[in-house]
Amino acid sequence: MIGNNAFCGLGLAPWWSALGDFHILDMTTDTWSPMAAIPTGEERQYAAGFSRNGMGYIFGGTGKGKFLNDLWQYNPNTDSWTEMSSLPDSGRSATAHFVLNDTAYFVGGKMNGQLATQQVWAYAINNDTWIQKSDFPFGNLWHAAGASWQNKGYLIFGVNENGAYQNQLYEYNAGTDTWQIISTFPQAGRNYASMNA
């Protein structure tokens, strides 16, 4: 969300064709309008999207036959995209994410040659810089769902390195760079889920 607008785009069309188009939903009038597509050649799926300070961001995913590590910023005032600093590590898809203050956190994700990673990276939005944080201590994870609430990050669900579906709810404290399990979902684990706070 940026103001009263929601932004929807990317993903796959039928027959596995990656898309790069975006549309804006005005939440006050329930009307859709087109916006600038991500630049040609940057179409993808399984990207992480977030907004901060009136700008939209898209990170990673899969496209062009590989895992991506790039970050794109959308400016609604100019209806244009700008490539920001790429993650200084391997590309990844289906990365869980949440934003705390002016920092976006990316947890896990699938990388080339392995099922998942347990890396955690922080992107300082105002400085356009990346820093690697302590690894997620509960194993490799991808397709998890992330959210933030009251200066804490939260992660739930996803698939671990053994292909097992997870049902624990994890809490992240950015001040101490630590994680803890705070609850267990009362049903079976799952992936491709979402969480909002």
C-alpha positions in Angstrom: 0.0 0.0 0.0 1.1 3.5 -0.8 -1.5 6.0 0.5 -4.9 4.7 -0.6 -3.6 2.6 -3.4 -2.7 -1.1 -3.6 -0.3 -2.3 -6.3 -0.6 -5.7 -8.0 1.7 -7.2 -10.5 4.2 -9.8 -11.7 3.6 -13.6 -11.4 2.9 -16.2 -14.1 0.3 -16.2 -16.9 -1.1 -19.5 -18.1 1.5 -21.7 -19.8 4.2 -20.5 -17.4 4.9 -17.1 -19.0 6.4 -14.6 -16.5 4.7 -11.3 -16.3 6.0 -7.8 -15.6 2.8 -5.7 -15.7 1.4 -3.8 -12.7 -2.0 -2.3 -11.9 -3.1 0.1 -9.2 -6.3 -0.5 -7.1 -7.7 2.7 -5.6 -9.1 1.4 -2.3 -11.5 4.4 -1.9 -13.2 3.9 -5.2 -12.5 0.2 -6.0 -11.2 1.1 -9.4 -8.2 -0.3 -11.3 -5.8 1.6 -13.5 -2.6 0.6 -15.3 0.8 1.7 -14.2 4.3 1.3 -15.5 5.5 -2.3 -15.9 8.8 -3.4 -14.5 11.4 -2.9 -17.3 11.3 -5.3 -20.1 13.4 -8.4 -19.4 12.8 -8.2 -15.6 9.6 -10.2 -15.5 9.5 -12.7 -12.6 7.5 -14.7 -10.1 8.0 -15.4 -6.4 9.4 -11.9 -5.7 9.0 -10.1 -2.4 7.2 -6.8 -2.5 6.9 -4.0 0.2 6.4 -0.3 0.5 8.0 2.4 2.6 8.3 6.2 2.6 5.9 6.5 -0.4 7.8 4.1 -2.6 7.2 0.6 -3.7 9.9 -2.2 -3.8 10.3 -5.5 -5.5 13.1 -7.9 -4.5 14.4 -11.1 -6.1 12.3 -14.0 -7.3 12.8 -16.2 -10.4 13.0 -14.9 -13.9 15.2 -15.1 -17.0 15.8 -18.8 -16.1 17.6 -18.0 -12.8 17.2 -16.9 -9.2 17.4 -13.1 -8.9 19.1 -10.9 -6.3 18.1 -7.5 -7.7 16.0 -4.8 -6.0 13.7 -2.3 -7.9 12.1 0.8 -6.5 8.8 2.2 -7.9 8.1 5.9 -7.7 4.3 6.6 -8.0 4.9 10.3 -8.6 6.8 9.7 -11.8 5.3 6.2 -12.6 8.8 4.9 -13.0 11.1 2.1 -11.8 14.7 2.5 -10.6 17.2 -0.4 -10.0 18.6 -0.1 -6.5 21.6 -2.0 -4.9 21.4 -5.7 -5.5 21.7 -8.1 -2.6 25.5 -8.9 -2.4 24.8 -12.6 -2.4 23.2 -15.3 -4.5 19.7 -14.8 -5.9 16.7 -16.3 -4.2 12.9 -16.7 -4.5 10.0 -17.1 -2.2 11.8 -15.1 0.5 9.8 -14.1 3.6 10.1 -10.4 4.5 8.9 -7.7 6.9 9.8 -4.0 7.4 10.9 -2.5 10.8 11.3 1.2 10.8 13.3 2.0 7.7 14.8 -1.5 7.3 13.5 -4.4 5.3 14.4 -7.9 6.4 14.5 -10.9 4.1 14.5 -14.4 5.6 15.3 -17.6 3.9 14.2 -18.4 0.4 15.1 -20.9 -2.3 18.5 -20.6 -3.9 20.1 -22.3 -6.9 21.2 -25.9 -6.1 19.5 -26.2 -2.8 16.1 -26.4 -1.3 16.3 -23.3 0.9 18.6 -21.1 2.9 18.6 -19.8 6.5 20.3 -16.5 5.7 18.8 -13.2 6.9 19.6 -10.0 5.2 18.6 -6.4 6.1 18.2 -3.7 3.6 18.5 -0.1 4.9 16.0 1.7 2.7 17.3 5.3 3.3 20.9 4.3 2.6 20.4 1.7 -0.2 22.7 -0.7 1.6 22.6 -4.3 2.7 24.0 -6.0 5.8 23.8 -9.7 6.6 22.3 -10.6 10.0 22.6 -13.7 12.0 21.2 -16.8 10.3 17.6 -17.9 11.1 18.4 -20.4 13.9 15.6 -22.9 13.2 16.8 -24.2 9.9 16.5 -23.4 6.2 13.1 -22.1 5.2 11.4 -20.9 2.1 7.8 -19.9 1.2 7.3 -18.7 4.8 5.1 -15.7 5.6 6.4 -12.6 7.3 4.8 -9.5 9.0 5.8 -6.8 11.5 4.1 -5.5 14.6 5.2 -3.2 17.4 8.8 -3.1 16.3 9.1 -6.9 16.1 9.3 -9.2 13.0 7.2 -12.3 12.7 7.5 -15.4 10.6 5.2 -18.4 10.2 4.8 -21.5 7.9 7.1 -22.4 5.0 9.0 -25.5 4.1 12.3 -26.6 5.7 15.4 -28.2 4.2 13.8 -31.7 4.6 10.6 -30.7 2.7 8.6 -30.6 6.0 5.8 -28.0 6.3 6.3 -25.8 9.4 3.7 -24.5 11.9 5.7 -22.5 14.4 5.4 -18.8 14.9 8.7 -17.0 15.2 9.5 -13.6 16.6 12.5 -11.5 15.6 14.1 -8.8 17.8 16.1 -6.4 15.6 17.8 -4.8 18.6 19.4 -8.0 19.6 19.3 -9.8 16.2 17.7 -12.8 17.9 14.8 -15.2 17.1 12.5 -17.2 19.4 9.5 -19.5 18.9 6.5 -17.8 20.6 3.6 -20.1 19.5 2.6 -23.1 17.4 -0.2 -22.9 14.9 -3.0 -25.3 16.0 -3.2 -27.1 12.7 -0.8 -28.6 10.2 2.0 -26.5 8.7 1.7 -25.1 5.1 3.4 -22.9 2.6 2.3 -20.3 0.0 0.4 -18.7 3.0 0.4 -15.0 3.9 0.3 -13.1 7.2 -0.6 -9.5 7.9 -0.4 -7.4 11.1 
